[in-house]
Amino acid sequence: MKKDIHPKYYPDAQVICVCGNTFTTGSTQKVIKVELCSKCHPFFTGEHHIVDTAGRVERFKRRYNIKD
């Protein structure tokens, strides 16, 4: 096997969510920034809120004249 072809593995990589939750995991990146985690994801929290990325929900509502 070739030497020095594998990336460095960090067993204590820090995961930072937009909601403020942080936890550690193993990864090849030292810091991982995510938009959703198990503390704020609708599947795990039981709340139904629409996660809008790049205004797609608003554009859909405008296109089909949907009122909240």
QUIFEN-V846408 format. One record per helix or strand. SS is the DSSP state (a for helix, b for strand). FROM is the first residue (numbers start at 1). TO is the last residue. Records with the same first field share a line. If there is no record, write none. Layout:
SS: FROM-TO, FROM-TO
//
This chain:
b: 10-17, 22-27, 31-34
a: 42-45, 56-63
//
